[in-house]
Amino acid sequence: MSSDAYRGRYVRHFNTICGTCHTDFVFERFEDRILLVISQLQGLGSIFSVTFDSSENTIFDVVPLLGKRDDENLIVFARTIGELLHSLGHQRPLVLCLALKGTEKEVLDAIVEALKNDVVPPYSH
């Protein structure tokens, strides 16, 4: 296995209030990708694949797999969350499940803060 290989199972379950909504988070690191579930609706919601190309400028590709395929706000959420995980050192593709009551900027900001502070650990090699 390379130095960037899977370093044991890591699962984090967490819940908090984002804005005015109870929000559940599940972060699980697998050997080949990361699963992140963010739910305010007690379900998986729309499911996205978030990958990146590490050429000169990192480009994130968001592909809706299931659910709302044409919701631009959810696609922005998915890209922003992928960028956050990448900035924390996570290099694996992301499977992201979003079940949110709203897609306002305040919701995204609250979710990003919760992810940074309580849910997603920085990746250590």
C-alpha atoms as one frame of an Amber mdcrd trajectory, in Angstrom:
protein
   0.000   0.000   0.000   1.187   3.506  -0.752   1.701   6.132   1.940  -1.638
   7.631   0.899  -3.391   4.312   1.510  -6.232   3.669   3.885  -5.132   4.055
   7.499  -7.877   2.198   9.324 -11.586   2.737   9.546 -12.761   6.130  10.678
 -16.416   6.886  11.350 -17.830  10.019  12.932 -21.506  10.492  13.789 -22.468
  13.951  14.951 -25.554  16.140  15.225 -26.033  19.820  15.861 -28.322  22.711
  15.062 -27.488  24.408  11.742 -29.498  27.597  11.564 -32.746  26.443  13.132
 -32.652  22.808  11.973 -31.439  19.680  13.726 -28.749  18.311  11.407 -27.240
  14.825  11.444 -23.776  14.142  10.031 -22.074  10.841   9.235 -18.476  10.928
   7.987 -16.925   7.597   7.033 -13.549   7.107   5.392 -13.283   4.020   3.190
 -10.212   2.733   1.376 -11.222   4.236  -1.958 -13.536   7.126  -1.056 -15.263
   9.117   1.654 -18.962   8.946   2.479 -20.511  12.049   4.010 -24.199  12.193
   4.903 -25.717  15.522   5.938 -29.400  15.252   6.780 -32.059  17.514   8.226
 -34.822  15.229   6.928 -33.900  11.844   8.465 -32.959  10.379   5.089 -30.195
  10.355   2.490 -31.698  12.937   0.128 -29.844  13.683  -3.095 -26.607  11.788
  -3.652 -23.588  13.290  -5.414 -20.160  12.131  -6.512 -17.490  14.794  -5.981
 -14.088  14.196  -7.561 -11.157  16.447  -8.339  -8.389  16.777 -10.869  -5.087
  17.762  -9.266  -3.557  19.388 -12.278  -2.144  22.910 -12.070  -5.510  24.253
 -10.865  -7.600  21.840  -8.830 -10.939  21.371 -10.568 -13.866  19.760  -8.750
 -16.408  17.730 -10.681 -19.855  17.243  -9.138 -22.115  14.557 -10.606 -25.639
  14.040  -9.257 -26.193  10.288  -8.852 -29.682  10.161  -7.329 -32.293  12.745
  -6.414 -32.449  16.380  -7.495 -30.216  16.590 -10.561 -31.017  20.164 -11.565
 -30.774  22.012  -8.232 -27.858  24.409  -8.748 -27.738  25.297  -5.040 -27.193
  21.652  -4.078 -24.429  21.385  -6.679 -22.770  24.491  -5.188 -23.123  22.926
  -1.710 -21.522  19.696  -2.952 -18.608  21.515  -4.608 -18.015  23.696  -1.527
 -18.002  20.667   0.775 -15.646  18.805  -1.587 -13.292  21.796  -1.568 -13.398
  21.892   2.244 -12.491  18.209   2.579  -9.697  18.651   0.036  -8.356  21.657
   1.983  -8.268  19.453   5.104  -6.033  16.972   3.268  -8.594  14.363   2.201
  -7.669  13.208  -1.310 -10.260  10.487  -1.911 -13.370  10.970  -4.047 -16.464
  11.924  -2.062 -19.919  10.381  -2.067 -22.111  13.092  -0.566 -25.717  12.723
   0.566 -27.626  15.966   1.152 -31.115  16.022   2.682 -31.654  19.666   3.582
 -34.722  21.723   4.462 -33.309  24.753   2.658 -30.471  25.753   0.373 -29.871
  29.325   1.484 -26.317  30.599   1.954 -26.827  30.686   5.729 -27.545  26.945
   5.709 -24.346  26.248   3.761 -22.310  28.486   6.066 -23.650  26.719   9.182
 -22.964  23.285   7.682 -19.418  24.235   6.645 -18.712  25.530  10.171 -20.015
  22.311  11.731 -17.925  20.229   9.320 -14.751  22.213  10.070 -15.222  22.323
  13.830 -16.846  19.041  14.782 -17.269  16.475  12.029 -14.349  16.158   9.615
 -10.888  15.563  11.045  -7.859  16.879   9.166  -6.239  14.010   7.302  -2.902
  12.960   8.748  -0.533  10.802   6.722
